[in-house]
Amino acid sequence: MPTLTVAGRFCGPPGTANGGYLAGRLAALTDSSTVSVRLRRPTPLDRPLDVRPAGTGVELLDGDEVLAVATPAELDLEVPAAPSPAEAAAAQAALPPRTGHPFPRCFGCGPERTPGEAVAVFVGPLPDRPDLWAGVFRPTAELPSSDGAAAPETVWAALDCPSFQPIAPLDSLPHLLGTITARQDTPVRLDTDHVVLSWVIGREGRRSTTASALIGPDGEVCARAQALWFAMPPS
């Protein structure tokens, strides 16, 4: 049975894998351009985990316990008109310093991580469209990549954490990613600024549905995702 190991560098919550990174690894093992990954249990770091076929998708297992399931999917997600990279960068820069982050070493958005060493991407609300958040992501060869383009796990990680950030003003509790469904249409090129967009689709109780997208320098949508987040119970 093949195995998959998530190195400690690619953490989310302490001691566990970043959800977007893990989902991208599993999506790459699924024969579909659009994949939905359900994260059922926290995935441990730095040890091999089993991967086995499951219908038209794959499952990730720790012994007999299923940690995550990736399956082919469809994604009907309209992406709003993107701001210019300068406008996105200004929205990003206008955010106050990120203090009190529940997972400060998160590969996707942790304030203790730096771009290149991690994805380390975040977004802020656009002044004229406050329901739409934007920022800039510039992948480099320090991140998982090949042939001048970001690897799927890098792309999915860049779609993951920004999709949560618009929830923060609505609910201060830490959230965990439950399911992410994504489609990548064009390569996300290295050393190139991409506009990151994210917005809230809906909220019900502890559950929030959000979306995100990466926009290339010519205005094309390189990748898009819809995510389901769950608020953690108050400690």
N, C-alpha and C positions, 0 to 999 in steps of 0.2 A: 504494500500500500504506500503511495507517495506521501511525503510529509511536507509541512510548511512550518517555518520558524520565523517569528517576529522578533527582531533584535531589539534590545532595550532602547536604542535611539528612537524607535518609532512608537513611543508610549503615548497613551492618552491619560486617563486617571492613573495614579501611581500603581506600578506593577502590572499594568494591563495594556493591551494594544490600543493604539488610536483607531477609532472605528472606521474612518474614511480610508486610512492606509490599508487596514485589513480587508475592507470591502473591495478595494481596488485589486489587491492580490488575488482574491477569490474570483472577481469578475474576469480577470485575465485567463482563468481556467475554464471559463464558461463560453461556449460557442454561440455568442449572441452579441450584437452591437449595443443592446440595452439590457441591463442586468439589475435585478433587485436583490439586495443582500439584507437578510434579517439577522441581527445580532442577538442571540438568545442568552448568552452567558459571557461574562468577562473573559477575554482571551489572554492567557499568561504569556510572558515574554521569555525569550532566550532558551526555549526548548522545543524540540520537534513535536508537531501535532499532526495527526493523521488527516488526510484528505481522501474522501471516497465519492464515487458517483452517486447522485441521488436524482433519479428521473432524468430530466434534461439538464440538471445542474450539478452542483457539488455540495458536500457537507464537510465542515471542519469539526474534528472530534478530539476530545481529550479523554482517552480511554473509551468508555461507552457513552460519555456525555457529549451531546451535540452542542457546539459553541456557536456556530453560524451556518446559515444556509444561503447559497447563491443560486438564483434561478433566472432563466430568460424572462424578459418582461416587455411591456410597452410603456411608453412615457409620452403623454400628450400634455406638454407644458409650454405655454407661450411665454417668451422672455420679453420683458419690457425693453423699450428703447434705452440704450446705454448712454451714460454721460461720456464726455471726453476723458481720456486718461488724466488730464490735469484736474478736472472737476472731481473725478473719483479719488485722486490723491489728496485733494483738499478736504474731502469728506472724511477720509481716513485720518488725516493729520489733525482734524478738529476734535477728535475724541480726547477726553481727559486721560491722564495716565491710568493704565489698567492695574488697579490695586485690588486685593482680595480675590484674585482669580482662584477658583477651587482646584484647578489642575495646572499649576504654573509651569510644569515641564512638558505640557502637551505638545506633541510634534506639530499639530495643526495650528495652534494659536497661543501657546504658552508664553507669557511675558518674559520668562527666563530663557527662552530660545531666541536664536537670531536667524534671519533669512539666510538660506543656503545650508546652514547646519540643520535647519528644520524648515518646514513650509512657513510657519510663523506669519500667517496672513490674517488680517482683520479688516473690518469694514465699518463705515460710519454712515449715518443718515444724510441723504442729499438735502440741502436747505430748501429747495423748491419742490421736492418730492419726499417728505420725511418717512413715508412708508417703504421707500426703496433705499437700501443701504448699498454702499459702493466702496471699493478700494482698488489697489493695484497689486498684482502678483507677478513677479519676475523670476521664473524658475531658472536655476543654474545647474551646471553639471555636478555640483556637490550633492544634489538630490538624485534619487533614483531616476535614471534616464537612459536613452539609447538613441543613436542616429540623430542627435541634435534635437530630440523632443523629450518632454517629460514622460516618464513611465505611467501606466494606469494608476498605480498606487499613489503617485505624486498628485496626479489630476484629481483623483477621488478625495484625497486628503485636503486639497485646496477647495473642493466643493463642500466638504463636511463642516468644518468649524464655522466658516462664515454663515452657513445656513442657520446656525443657532443664534448668532449675535443679535439679530433684531428682536429676539424673544426677551433678552435681558432686561430692557426697561419695563416689560410687562410682567415679569416674574423673576424675582431675584434668586430663587432657588437654583442650585446646580441641576443640570439636565444631563441625561445620557441618551445617546443615539440608539434608537430601536431598529429602524429600517431606513435604508437609503437606496433609491432607484436612480440610476444615472445612465446617460448616453453620451458618448464622445463622438463627434462628427468629423473633426479635423484635428491635426496634431497641435499640441500646446508647445510651441517652440521655446527652446532655451534662450536665455539672454534677451528676452522680448517682453515688454510690458503687456500684460493682459488685464483688462478691467474685470473685477469680481463684482457680481451683483448678488444680493440676497433679499428676500422678502418673506413675510408671514402670509400663509394661505388661510389658516384657520386655527382656532384653539378650542378645546373642549376639556374641561377639568384639568388633569395633570398632563394632557397630551396636546402637543402643538405640531402642526404640519407647516413646513417651510419649504422654500425653494432657493436655488442658487444657480449661477451660470458663470462661465468664463468666456469673455469676449476678446477676440483677437484684434491685432492692430488694424485690420481692414474692416472691422465692425462685424465680422462673422461670429456666430455663436460656436465656439469650439466644443464646449461641453455644458451639459445642464443636468440638474438633479432635483429630486424631491425627497424630503427627509421627514421622518417621524421621530419626534423627541418626547421624552418622558421626564417630568420633574421628579427629582429624588425626594423622598419623604423628609420633612424637616428633622434635623438631628436633635 
